């Protein structure tokens, strides 16, 4: 499995379009990781905000 991944990465690096694709994939992974971390830190607060809104709309 690792050998196949190394082969794929080496093939993509040798091609300029492939290199750009790898860079975009790494950027997308970094953004996803940052979003997941932010939601993990703020998840409870966000849940509370929507709970408060629901309670105000339903009169509860």
Buried (B, 14 or more C-beta within 10 A) or exposed (E): EEEEEEEEEEEBEEEEEBEEEBEEEEEEEEEEEEEEEEEEEEEEEEEEEEEEEEEEEEEE
